[in-house]
Amino acid sequence: MDFTYPENPAMRSMTRLFQNRFAQPHVGRQLVHRFRAKKPSGLEAGACLGMEHEGQVYKRIYRLTAEAMLPGAKAAGLFTDGECAVLIDHMKALEASPETVTVKLPDFWVIAPR
């Protein structure tokens, strides 16, 4: 999935970062099944997806997330110093780009009373 338009090469690196540094990067889409297995008395679920066509909030969140996560990714051998520098440079360019549309990763939620 493309998270920016025009496409920014940093977003592929961000996907790699998320998929390798989060314990369960795909758990959101599994939540309903996990909660249903516990046989709740009811279940509500949804996802929030945002799109930013003006402003820099999502772009800044992506950049700050990269800056926070890259030291651990580098220590784990997932990124080299050069890859870290290129990713941060691309994220700064993304944040500064007023014409780029950015999609925020979805937030999943489930309410399941016992």
KASUL-V560176 format. One record per backbone hydrogen bond with DSSP energy under -1.0 kcal/mol. NH is the residue of the N-H (numbers start at 1). CO is the residue of the C=O. Records with the same first field share a line. If there is no record, write none. Layout:
BEGIN
NH: CO / CO
END
This chain:
BEGIN
5: 101
11: 8
14: 10
15: 11
16: 12
17: 13
18: 14
19: 15
20: 16
21: 17
22: 18
27: 24
30: 27
34: 30
35: 31
36: 32
37: 33
38: 35
39: 36
41: 113
44: 111
46: 109
48: 107
52: 102
60: 56
61: 57
62: 58
63: 59
64: 60
65: 61
66: 62
67: 63
68: 64
69: 65
70: 66
73: 69
74: 70
75: 71
76: 72
77: 74
78: 73
84: 80
85: 81
86: 82
87: 83
88: 84
89: 85
90: 86
91: 87
92: 88
93: 89
94: 90
95: 91
96: 92
97: 94
101: 5
102: 52
103: 3
104: 50
107: 48
109: 46
111: 44
END
